[in-house]
Amino acid sequence: MANRISRITTFVEKHKLGFGVARLIMMSGVNVRSFGPNDPDPPDALRRLEQALPQLLTIQELKELQKILSEA
């Protein structure tokens, strides 16, 4: 998967379920469900998601997500 938004969405769904993804959409204003694994990341949407993540994930989850994102 090259798309960071798609990987973030998958991670949030795994750890916070569908409710977490809904919160992420509301907090960021980005419809993360509309991005597929091969779609390009719009810089503004990615920035808004990254700003919302600390309010949604724990520090440990943020570290785990950062590791996943850096591996690909």
CYANA upper distance limits for C-alpha pairs under 8 A (distance plus 0.5 A):
  1 MET  CA      6 SER  CA      8.26
  1 MET  CA      7 ARG  CA      7.65
  1 MET  CA     37 PRO  CA      5.63
  1 MET  CA     38 ASN  CA      7.03
  1 MET  CA     72 ALA  CA      8.02
  2 ALA  CA     37 PRO  CA      6.70
  2 ALA  CA     38 ASN  CA      6.45
  2 ALA  CA     39 ASP  CA      8.48
  2 ALA  CA     72 ALA  CA      7.58
  3 ASN  CA      7 ARG  CA      6.96
  3 ASN  CA     36 GLY  CA      7.83
  3 ASN  CA     37 PRO  CA      5.63
  3 ASN  CA     38 ASN  CA      6.30
  3 ASN  CA     39 ASP  CA      6.64
  3 ASN  CA     40 PRO  CA      6.73
  3 ASN  CA     41 ASP  CA      6.59
  4 ARG  CA      8 ILE  CA      6.54
  4 ARG  CA     41 ASP  CA      7.26
  4 ARG  CA     46 LEU  CA      8.24
  4 ARG  CA     69 LEU  CA      7.40
  5 ILE  CA      9 THR  CA      6.60
  5 ILE  CA     32 VAL  CA      7.19
  5 ILE  CA     35 PHE  CA      7.42
  5 ILE  CA     41 ASP  CA      7.09
  5 ILE  CA     46 LEU  CA      6.98
  5 ILE  CA     49 LEU  CA      8.36
  6 SER  CA     10 THR  CA      6.70
  6 SER  CA     32 VAL  CA      7.64
  6 SER  CA     33 ARG  CA      8.41
  6 SER  CA     35 PHE  CA      6.54
  6 SER  CA     36 GLY  CA      6.55
  6 SER  CA     37 PRO  CA      5.98
  7 ARG  CA     11 PHE  CA      6.66
  7 ARG  CA     37 PRO  CA      8.03
  7 ARG  CA     69 LEU  CA      7.95
  8 ILE  CA     12 VAL  CA      6.64
  8 ILE  CA     65 LEU  CA      7.84
  9 THR  CA     13 GLU  CA      6.56
  9 THR  CA     21 VAL  CA      7.13
  9 THR  CA     32 VAL  CA      7.06
  9 THR  CA     33 ARG  CA      8.12
 10 THR  CA     14 LYS  CA      6.64
 11 PHE  CA     15 HIS  CA      6.79
 11 PHE  CA     65 LEU  CA      7.51
 12 VAL  CA     16 LYS  CA      5.92
 12 VAL  CA     17 LEU  CA      7.27
 12 VAL  CA     20 GLY  CA      6.73
 12 VAL  CA     21 VAL  CA      6.62
 13 GLU  CA     17 LEU  CA      4.70
 13 GLU  CA     18 GLY  CA      6.06
 13 GLU  CA     19 PHE  CA      8.46
 13 GLU  CA     20 GLY  CA      6.89
 13 GLU  CA     21 VAL  CA      6.38
 15 HIS  CA     20 GLY  CA      8.47
 16 LYS  CA     20 GLY  CA      5.11
 16 LYS  CA     21 VAL  CA      7.76
 17 LEU  CA     21 VAL  CA      7.31
 18 GLY  CA     22 ALA  CA      6.73
 19 PHE  CA     23 ARG  CA      6.71
 20 GLY  CA     24 LEU  CA      6.63
 20 GLY  CA     56 LEU  CA      7.94
 21 VAL  CA     25 ILE  CA      6.72
 21 VAL  CA     32 VAL  CA      8.47
 22 ALA  CA     26 MET  CA      6.76
 23 ARG  CA     27 MET  CA      6.43
 23 ARG  CA     56 LEU  CA      8.31
 24 LEU  CA     28 SER  CA      6.43
 24 LEU  CA     29 GLY  CA      8.45
 24 LEU  CA     30 VAL  CA      8.46
 24 LEU  CA     49 LEU  CA      7.84
 24 LEU  CA     52 ALA  CA      7.29
 24 LEU  CA     53 LEU  CA      7.90
 24 LEU  CA     56 LEU  CA      7.76
 25 ILE  CA     29 GLY  CA      5.86
 25 ILE  CA     30 VAL  CA      5.79
 25 ILE  CA     31 ASN  CA      6.13
 25 ILE  CA     32 VAL  CA      6.99
 26 MET  CA     30 VAL  CA      8.05
 27 MET  CA     52 ALA  CA      6.52
 28 SER  CA     45 ALA  CA      8.41
 28 SER  CA     48 ARG  CA      5.83
 28 SER  CA     49 LEU  CA      5.95
 28 SER  CA     51 GLN  CA      8.17
 28 SER  CA     52 ALA  CA      6.34
 29 GLY  CA     48 ARG  CA      8.19
 30 VAL  CA     45 ALA  CA      6.60
 30 VAL  CA     48 ARG  CA      8.08
 30 VAL  CA     49 LEU  CA      7.79
 31 ASN  CA     35 PHE  CA      8.37
 35 PHE  CA     39 ASP  CA      6.59
 41 ASP  CA     45 ALA  CA      7.90
 41 ASP  CA     46 LEU  CA      7.01
 42 PRO  CA     46 LEU  CA      6.71
 43 PRO  CA     47 ARG  CA      6.59
 44 ASP  CA     48 ARG  CA      6.77
 45 ALA  CA     49 LEU  CA      6.74
 46 LEU  CA     50 GLU  CA      6.67
 47 ARG  CA     51 GLN  CA      6.76
 48 ARG  CA     52 ALA  CA      6.87
 49 LEU  CA     53 LEU  CA      6.75
 50 GLU  CA     54 PRO  CA      8.20
 52 ALA  CA     56 LEU  CA      7.28
 53 LEU  CA     57 LEU  CA      6.37
 53 LEU  CA     62 LEU  CA      8.15
 54 PRO  CA     58 THR  CA      7.55
 54 PRO  CA     59 ILE  CA      8.08
 54 PRO  CA     62 LEU  CA      7.71
 57 LEU  CA     61 GLU  CA      6.22
 57 LEU  CA     62 LEU  CA      6.58
 58 THR  CA     62 LEU  CA      6.65
 59 ILE  CA     63 LYS  CA      6.76
 60 GLN  CA     64 GLU  CA      6.76
 61 GLU  CA     65 LEU  CA      6.57
 62 LEU  CA     66 GLN  CA      6.56
 63 LYS  CA     67 LYS  CA      6.75
 64 GLU  CA     68 ILE  CA      6.86
 65 LEU  CA     69 LEU  CA      6.64
 66 GLN  CA     70 SER  CA      6.57
 67 LYS  CA     71 GLU  CA      6.76
 68 ILE  CA     72 ALA  CA      7.48
